Amino acid sequence: MTRFRSAADESVGELLETAAERALDDAGVSPAALTSLHVGNAGAEAFNRRSGLQNALAASLGAEAAAADRIENTSASGASAFRRAVQAVESGVSELALVVGAEKMSAASTAAATDVISRIVHEAEYAQGVTLPSYGGLAADAYLRRYDADRAALAQVAVKNHANATENPYAQFRREITVEDVLDSPKVAEPLRLYDCCPTSDGAAAVLLAAEESHPGSDAGIRVAGCESAVGTHAVGERSDPLEIAAVRRAGEGALAAAGQTPDDVDVACIHDAFSILELLELEELGFYDAGEAWRATLDGETALDGPLPVNPGGGLKARGHPLGATGVSQVVELVWQLRGEASGRQVADAEVGLALNVAGFGNNGVCSVLEAR
Amino acid sequence: MTRFRSAADESVGELLETAAERALDDAGVSPAALTSLHVGNAGAEAFNRRSGLQNALAASLGAEAAAADRIENTSASGASAFRRAVQAVESGVSELALVVGAEKMSAASTAAATDVISRIVHEAEYAQGVTLPSYGGLAADAYLRRYDADRAALAQVAVKNHANATENPYAQFRREITVEDVLDSPKVAEPLRLYDCCPTSDGAAAVLLAAEESHPGSDAGIRVAGCESAVGTHAVGERSDPLEIAAVRRAGEGALAAAGQTPDDVDVACIHDAFSILELLELEELGFYDAGEAWRATLDGETALDGPLPVNPGGGLKARGHPLGATGVSQVVELVWQLRGEASGRQVADAEVGLALNVAGFGNNGVCSVLEAR
């Protein structure tokens, strides 16, 4: 992957190319051998006035015999592209599939970028003034009240993820923050503050997939044991419980079942902390904690790097950054490094099973993957 | 599908919904039974300031247990989404897959729409002032010179496709034109005139896919015998021959081989006539005619509705219209109607094997499908 940044010098096409070349180099594979190319990107038309990134990338790599397309699933575009590549290899349609996710958000003004991102929400709710941060604020408020939870637990999500990112050379923010920093940062949507929210970012990440039998000699390979996607109720106001995210639950159950694993088997997780409250809600939907329990576990350090369930060792969306189309792929990249034991200062001990969760909108679509060391 | 139009009253979301509901009604299937939803769309972010169309559609249909994503492949987005749905069903990942392609281009100004579409071309060539119509003009000029072809043959492509569209209630232009009309229409890119070029359009089309064994009783079902995609050389200036479109040749060869068919077996074809010259070049790349022969065949009426190889019986991109993300799906819809014998006034006699070709950019990516009556 590329280091996620707030304003990259490279174009979105160059970011894609850099990540792709790094993945190919890592695997020792020639681009001419690729049989499919899967680009995850949320909004290059609006952010960069570019279209057909996959065809430009095929040309610049020299992957001219591959099938190519782009997958868009808003903030889960990267994981959806990964899922399509898994499906292509699993079905035998593609022998050697390259997934590359990228976004260059800094090219647009903050107003323009916010406008694009806000249009992800349900039209009727958007018309009422609801944006993604509003959903985050409303959910955080409801969670704190219902479970009498400590506000510091939300801040601790960001504190933990920043601490992890100090050891990740690919992270956008490599500095520690404190609970006080979070609580003193500017208001975004009560009770959420700026440091409860992920940044806008530029960056790209890539993963190469091959059928297991075709590359039996690759010791560095990691097995994709499950990869499932599901939609939920689009309008948050129509959900029977505003703290439930059915898409996440369905995708998580599906991926774990496909892998023959349970939440207890997972050694490390990369989940979608676009807002601090989401990390708590998702940990509960995925079955790692009962409803209303993730906040206390977080305060108790259970999800820290040295806890029983390290969550977001690479810094998460909060501190690694969140270039929309790259995020889902970067989660998989982080898991690969963790499962290979190559994550140096942020290495989770004895990591054999990893889980990645990428979420679209405020949970209208979820994509969950389970990876295993071989 | 919806009738393709120059300026629909409906939003892109409403167009998607209408086409989806028509396909579900046609098959007698409930949206709750869908296991995957594949949206083909080229540029809703830029044209409509919308993102995540697939999740809004899942919600409005009530398909809340499906996996959903959007496929973008510029002007071949519809066929790429179809291909992904075929792959999902073929691999067993999805039991009942709905593909819906849509575009609402009229929502943007002509300048804005042209800007988006132009960015599909290679950046270096775009910087030199080359747009998609320029490529069309350059290729047409080279073709006419190399083969000493009659300019009227290009016009005849549009004349034929307009004549076919008079019998298609879903076509944007339902009136006949003459060779003189084409030659007298405004210049676009020499030698191409306005009537050599497809319009910008609004519309949507949908197809439902299921594994053959799971719906053995459906007499109306049509078999997908092959569906392949390939990229070619992105920059037209880097192609060894500017009249060769390798992506089309590769995709066509792949799809016919998968179907166990040859060009001679094809009874009806829907191919990508964004510019009149493309219909000729593609007929040659697909193996229907030798290089330099398609122009004469067209003048001789071989590709007319009553000829040995009816091409674009629904009117093609020229006269049915070209709402980018809908086009590839609408080609499949037209083939389904033809193979079912439901195309009334434009019915091709004894149609048993159909071929659809959807092309991205000026041939940097091609998607070819072969369908068979059962």
HADDOCK unambig.tbl for C-alpha pairs under 7 A between the chains (distance, minus, plus):
assign (segid A and resid 43 and name CA) (segid B and resid 45 and name CA) 6.58 0.50 0.50
assign (segid A and resid 45 and name CA) (segid B and resid 43 and name CA) 6.57 0.50 0.50
assign (segid A and resid 45 and name CA) (segid B and resid 45 and name CA) 6.35 0.50 0.50
assign (segid A and resid 45 and name CA) (segid B and resid 46 and name CA) 5.67 0.50 0.50
assign (segid A and resid 45 and name CA) (segid B and resid 116 and name CA) 6.99 0.50 0.50
assign (segid A and resid 46 and name CA) (segid B and resid 45 and name CA) 5.68 0.50 0.50
assign (segid A and resid 46 and name CA) (segid B and resid 46 and name CA) 5.29 0.50 0.50
assign (segid A and resid 49 and name CA) (segid B and resid 116 and name CA) 6.38 0.50 0.50
assign (segid A and resid 49 and name CA) (segid B and resid 119 and name CA) 6.76 0.50 0.50
assign (segid A and resid 50 and name CA) (segid B and resid 119 and name CA) 5.42 0.50 0.50
assign (segid A and resid 50 and name CA) (segid B and resid 120 and name CA) 6.77 0.50 0.50
assign (segid A and resid 51 and name CA) (segid B and resid 74 and name CA) 6.52 0.50 0.50
assign (segid A and resid 51 and name CA) (segid B and resid 119 and name CA) 6.01 0.50 0.50
assign (segid A and resid 51 and name CA) (segid B and resid 120 and name CA) 5.12 0.50 0.50
assign (segid A and resid 52 and name CA) (segid B and resid 73 and name CA) 5.70 0.50 0.50
assign (segid A and resid 52 and name CA) (segid B and resid 74 and name CA) 5.49 0.50 0.50
assign (segid A and resid 52 and name CA) (segid B and resid 120 and name CA) 5.65 0.50 0.50
assign (segid A and resid 55 and name CA) (segid B and resid 231 and name CA) 6.80 0.50 0.50
assign (segid A and resid 55 and name CA) (segid B and resid 234 and name CA) 6.46 0.50 0.50
assign (segid A and resid 55 and name CA) (segid B and resid 364 and name CA) 6.31 0.50 0.50
assign (segid A and resid 55 and name CA) (segid B and resid 365 and name CA) 6.83 0.50 0.50
assign (segid A and resid 56 and name CA) (segid B and resid 122 and name CA) 6.86 0.50 0.50
assign (segid A and resid 56 and name CA) (segid B and resid 234 and name CA) 6.27 0.50 0.50
assign (segid A and resid 59 and name CA) (segid B and resid 233 and name CA) 6.22 0.50 0.50
assign (segid A and resid 59 and name CA) (segid B and resid 234 and name CA) 5.58 0.50 0.50
assign (segid A and resid 64 and name CA) (segid B and resid 231 and name CA) 5.72 0.50 0.50
assign (segid A and resid 64 and name CA) (segid B and resid 232 and name CA) 5.66 0.50 0.50
assign (segid A and resid 64 and name CA) (segid B and resid 233 and name CA) 6.63 0.50 0.50
assign (segid A and resid 65 and name CA) (segid B and resid 230 and name CA) 6.34 0.50 0.50
assign (segid A and resid 65 and name CA) (segid B and resid 231 and name CA) 6.20 0.50 0.50
assign (segid A and resid 66 and name CA) (segid B and resid 230 and name CA) 5.73 0.50 0.50
assign (segid A and resid 66 and name CA) (segid B and resid 231 and name CA) 6.06 0.50 0.50
assign (segid A and resid 67 and name CA) (segid B and resid 229 and name CA) 5.15 0.50 0.50
assign (segid A and resid 67 and name CA) (segid B and resid 230 and name CA) 4.40 0.50 0.50
assign (segid A and resid 67 and name CA) (segid B and resid 231 and name CA) 5.87 0.50 0.50
assign (segid A and resid 68 and name CA) (segid B and resid 230 and name CA) 6.86 0.50 0.50
assign (segid A and resid 68 and name CA) (segid B and resid 231 and name CA) 6.60 0.50 0.50
assign (segid A and resid 69 and name CA) (segid B and resid 71 and name CA) 6.90 0.50 0.50
assign (segid A and resid 69 and name CA) (segid B and resid 72 and name CA) 6.36 0.50 0.50
assign (segid A and resid 69 and name CA) (segid B and resid 73 and name CA) 5.45 0.50 0.50
assign (segid A and resid 69 and name CA) (segid B and resid 80 and name CA) 6.97 0.50 0.50
assign (segid A and resid 70 and name CA) (segid B and resid 71 and name CA) 5.72 0.50 0.50
assign (segid A and resid 70 and name CA) (segid B and resid 72 and name CA) 5.08 0.50 0.50
assign (segid A and resid 70 and name CA) (segid B and resid 73 and name CA) 6.22 0.50 0.50
assign (segid A and resid 71 and name CA) (segid B and resid 69 and name CA) 6.93 0.50 0.50
assign (segid A and resid 71 and name CA) (segid B and resid 70 and name CA) 5.73 0.50 0.50
assign (segid A and resid 71 and name CA) (segid B and resid 71 and name CA) 4.79 0.50 0.50
assign (segid A and resid 71 and name CA) (segid B and resid 72 and name CA) 6.23 0.50 0.50
assign (segid A and resid 72 and name CA) (segid B and resid 69 and name CA) 6.39 0.50 0.50
assign (segid A and resid 72 and name CA) (segid B and resid 70 and name CA) 5.09 0.50 0.50
assign (segid A and resid 72 and name CA) (segid B and resid 71 and name CA) 6.24 0.50 0.50
assign (segid A and resid 73 and name CA) (segid B and resid 52 and name CA) 5.73 0.50 0.50
assign (segid A and resid 73 and name CA) (segid B and resid 69 and name CA) 5.47 0.50 0.50
assign (segid A and resid 73 and name CA) (segid B and resid 70 and name CA) 6.23 0.50 0.50
assign (segid A and resid 74 and name CA) (segid B and resid 51 and name CA) 6.53 0.50 0.50
assign (segid A and resid 74 and name CA) (segid B and resid 52 and name CA) 5.52 0.50 0.50
assign (segid A and resid 91 and name CA) (segid B and resid 91 and name CA) 4.91 0.50 0.50
assign (segid A and resid 116 and name CA) (segid B and resid 49 and name CA) 6.42 0.50 0.50
assign (segid A and resid 119 and name CA) (segid B and resid 49 and name CA) 6.79 0.50 0.50
assign (segid A and resid 119 and name CA) (segid B and resid 50 and name CA) 5.44 0.50 0.50
assign (segid A and resid 119 and name CA) (segid B and resid 51 and name CA) 5.98 0.50 0.50
assign (segid A and resid 120 and name CA) (segid B and resid 50 and name CA) 6.81 0.50 0.50
assign (segid A and resid 120 and name CA) (segid B and resid 51 and name CA) 5.13 0.50 0.50
assign (segid A and resid 120 and name CA) (segid B and resid 52 and name CA) 5.65 0.50 0.50
assign (segid A and resid 122 and name CA) (segid B and resid 56 and name CA) 6.89 0.50 0.50
assign (segid A and resid 229 and name CA) (segid B and resid 67 and name CA) 5.22 0.50 0.50
assign (segid A and resid 230 and name CA) (segid B and resid 65 and name CA) 6.40 0.50 0.50
assign (segid A and resid 230 and name CA) (segid B and resid 66 and name CA) 5.79 0.50 0.50
assign (segid A and resid 230 and name CA) (segid B and resid 67 and name CA) 4.44 0.50 0.50
assign (segid A and resid 230 and name CA) (segid B and resid 68 and name CA) 6.89 0.50 0.50
assign (segid A and resid 231 and name CA) (segid B and resid 55 and name CA) 6.82 0.50 0.50
assign (segid A and resid 231 and name CA) (segid B and resid 64 and name CA) 5.77 0.50 0.50
assign (segid A and resid 231 and name CA) (segid B and resid 65 and name CA) 6.25 0.50 0.50
assign (segid A and resid 231 and name CA) (segid B and resid 66 and name CA) 6.12 0.50 0.50
assign (segid A and resid 231 and name CA) (segid B and resid 67 and name CA) 5.90 0.50 0.50
assign (segid A and resid 231 and name CA) (segid B and resid 68 and name CA) 6.62 0.50 0.50
assign (segid A and resid 232 and name CA) (segid B and resid 64 and name CA) 5.74 0.50 0.50
assign (segid A and resid 233 and name CA) (segid B and resid 59 and name CA) 6.32 0.50 0.50
assign (segid A and resid 233 and name CA) (segid B and resid 64 and name CA) 6.67 0.50 0.50
assign (segid A and resid 234 and name CA) (segid B and resid 55 and name CA) 6.49 0.50 0.50
assign (segid A and resid 234 and name CA) (segid B and resid 56 and name CA) 6.33 0.50 0.50
assign (segid A and resid 234 and name CA) (segid B and resid 59 and name CA) 5.67 0.50 0.50
assign (segid A and resid 364 and name CA) (segid B and resid 55 and name CA) 6.36 0.50 0.50
assign (segid A and resid 365 and name CA) (segid B and resid 55 and name CA) 6.87 0.50 0.50
